[in-house]
Amino acid sequence: MAALSCSSVSRWGALLVPGSRQLRLFRRRPIELLYPQKEEAAAAGRPATEKPGSAPREQPGRPFGPSLLDGLSYEKAFPGDKRLAKVVTLAKSKKFREQHGKILVEGRRLITDALGAGALLQTLFFSTVESLRELPLEKLKHVKLIKVKFEEIKMWSDLVTPQGAIGIFVRPDHSKMKYPAIQQEHTVPLFLIGDNIRDPGNLGTILRSAVAAGCGKVLLTKGCVDVWEPKVLRAGMGAHFRIPIISNLEWEVIPNYLSSSTRVLVADPSHGGTDHSVTPPELGATGDRSWRQVEYQESDSEDEEGEFLLPLPKVGAWCYSQPWAQEQTAIVIGGETHGLSLEALLLAEKTGGQRLYIPMVPAVDSLNSAMAASVLLFEGRRQLLSMVTATNSTDRPNSSVA
């Protein structure tokens, strides 16, 4: 039998087999001395180098397939997994969002706001365990969690600095949402109506201003950009999950979402000028209902396309600083390209509303629609709160001593 070296003997033990002249070798297992800190860590089920107050680490598992984190089961995507690319591509399509009722929400803050408002999250793609822990884990128990490489999220993300989290939600229903209580406590009877707002950045900024000004709700007509478009969500900074937003509405149903005492005012981009004419749309473009209410009057001059001008409804023009806000007030903001529709002016005329303009330095063309909306909304809030303050001071009993 070959001789054993000293180093081999230190690692191996020898046992003489009874009734034979053979030796059975067995490997010795070294004994580990547990100091008090290590013994406590072993009893708690954590590595000895981990501090008692630190968060539990991800349980080691296979490089791909199912894994666990704080009781949540998630899946590690295999190389070449195309689910993220497929879902993101489809969710960015308006047709897909409408047919399947799904929306894409990216970033920790927006996903957290959506979950807080009661939106239903179906699938969450995340890049690191740390990015997953930044979300409310108690609301992810029934969510399909898929861990992907950060490079994949960066490839499909619209953000300059991706946060490593993309969620696919069921398209929220405003009637089933739970909006923050603090937002409702500071709401004023002021409403916003979006008319032909087609720029995603403008609409998102307008929604953000509506939330900041304490609007009660936002109504969007057909012709506006999809409110759940990713760029609108990003510009809104969580506004979608703070106040009711009702989109894709026909002008015929707009009054159904307003009280009978609501007065509708429109933002006038013409600075209070005297040009009250518009070019009529093609027959059937806005429906016969609105144009039957306006008497056709041909103009003496026609443009190159042979169109003629029609007088608008009689709606007076007020400077935005005049007192125009009352107990129930709605403001119509038109898009920069197509402007206000005739239906908006007809509704303003019917409810006794006015055209509001913002004086500007001469030779300035116009304000951005989002900027104009912010000015009017905060002025409306100021006027409504001033009315409440004046009413409270009037109702307060006279405490002066004669």
Summary of the structure (lengths in Angstrom):
residues: 402
radius of gyration: 33.0
end to end distance: 122.4
largest distance: 127.6
contacts: 1108
relative contact order: 0.10
helix: 33%
strand: 20%
